[in-house]
Amino acid sequence: MPHYSISIIRAKIIDENALAYIIDQEQMINLRFRQALRAIMLEGLQDRVHYGKEALRAETTSDGSSTRA
C-alpha cells in the first residue's frame, strides 16, 4: 500500500469534495429544468392531468391527438 503525504491526502479530499459539489449542482440544475419543462408542458392542462390514476380508455380525436380517461 503506497504512503501518501498529508498534503496529497488533503488535496485528494478537496478534489473529491469539489467533484461531489459539482455533481450535486448538476443534479439541481437538471431537477429545475425538468420542473420548468413539466410546468410549460402542463400549461392549460391542469384539469385534464391526474397523477396516480390509471388510464381506463384512450381516444383519438379528429386532429390526431389522443385523449385518455
N, C-alpha and C positions, 0 to 999 in steps of 0.2 A: 504494500500500500504506500503510495507516494506521500511525502511530507510536504505540507504547504505552509508558507509563512502566514502570519496573521494578516498581513496586508493583502495577500492573494485571496484568502478566505473572505475577508471583509469586502473585497471587490466583487467576488462571486455572489455574495449575499445581496449586495446593492444591485447587481445586474439582474438577479432573479426577481427581486422586488420590483425593479423597473419594468421588467417583462410582464409580471403579474398585473401591474398597474395599467400597462398599455393594453393588455388583453381585456381587462375589466372595462376600460374606456371604450374599446371597440364593441364590446357586448352592449354597453349602454347606448351607443350610437345606433347599433342595429335594432335594439329594442325601440328606441324613439322613432326610428324610420318606419318600422313595422306598425307602430301605433298611429303614426301620421297617415300612412298609406291606408290602413284599415278605416280610419275616420273619413278620409276622402272617398274611399270606395263605398262606404255605407251612407254617405250623404243622401238624404231623402229616402232611405230605405229602412229607417229605424222601425217603422210599423210592420215591415214585412220580414225582418230577420229575427229569428227566435233561437237563441243558443240553447243547447241542451235538449231540444225537441227532435224527435225522429221525423223524417220526411215520409209522409204517408202516400203521396202521389206527386207526379210531376207532369206538367202540361207544357206543350209548345204553342206559343202564340203565333199569330199570323205574320209577325215580323221576324220569326225565327228564334226569339228568346225563350227561355224556359221559365216556368213558374212552378214552385213546389208548395205543397200544403202539408 
